Amino acid sequence: AGYCAECQACGAGAYREACIPGTDAPGYCVACPNAGLPDGQRFYKPAAPTSEGGDDASATLGGSWQDLCSPCSVCGGRNHNGSAYEEARCTATEDAVCRACDPCAG
């Protein structure tokens, strides 16, 4: 007899690791690397949007089991060139909120 188990989605802020569809290896959820890491090394995964029909189980769980964490935005670019600042820090479930800097008076 074979296995019919499907890999399950992880919630927002996590991705599935080591799942092999059709086997007895369901894998496990791993948090997106974020807390305490410097800019350029933080990741996030938002909750999946809900369908217009209402209660969509995959949206509650964070989409597909294959969904990965995305790199957080780095405000002002990799070199922090002064064009933008971080109004809200990236979390495991939300990207950073960047705001444009006012031009320098000179």
N, C-alpha and C positions, 0 to 999 in steps of 0.2 A: 504494500500500500504506500502511496506517495503522500506528500504533505500538500495541503491546499492553503496554508496560511499565507495571508498577504502582509506585506510590510505596512505598518501603521504610521500615519503622520505624527509628528511631534508638535507640541504647542508652540506658540509664538516665543521667540527667543532661544529656540533649540532646533537641532537637526538630527536626523537618524543616522547612526553609524553602524556598520557591520551587519546590515540586513541583506539576506540573500533570498529573493522571492522564490516561493515554491519549495523551500527547505524548512528545517526546524530551527533556523537561525533568524529570529525576529529582530535582532540588533537591539540597540538601546539609544535613548535620547541623550544628546550632548549639548550643553549650553553654548551659545555663541560666545567666542572669546571677546570679552569686553572690559569688565571691571578691572581697574588698576592698570590697564595697558595704555601706552602712549598713542598719540595720534598716528594714524596709518596702520595700526595693528588691532583696531577695534572693529567688531562686526555686529550686525543686527539681523533679525528676521521678524517682520511684523506679523500680526494675525492676518490670516487670509480674509479677503472680503466675503461677506455673507451674500448668498444668492437672493434675488428679489423674492423668491418663494418663501423666505423665512429661515427656518431652522436647518441649516446645512451642516452636517456633522463634520465634513472635511474642513470647512472654514473654522469651526470651533477648535479643531485640532491644529490648525496652522497650514492647511493646504495639503499638498502631496507629500508622501514620505521622501520624495527625491528633492524637495525644496531645500536649498542650502542657505546659509547666512550670507549676507551681502556686506561688502566693506562699508564702513561709515564714511560719510563725507568729511573731508578735511577742509575746514573753512579757511579761505585765503590760499588754498593750494598747498602742495607739499612743503613749500618754502615759507609759508605764512607771510605772503607778500604785502600784507596790510590792506588788501582789497575787501576782506570780509572778516568777521569775528564770530565766535561760537556763542549764540544766544542761549541755546539749550544743548547740553552734552548728549552725545549718542548713548543710548541704553541698549540692552540686549533685544529690545522690542521696537525701538524707534530710532530713526536716523537723526543726526545732529541737525539743529536748526541754525542756519547761517544767515547773517544779516550783513549787508554791504556797509563798509566803513564810509564815513563822510570824507570827502576829499580834503587833503591837508591845505590849510590856509598858508599862503606864502607870498 
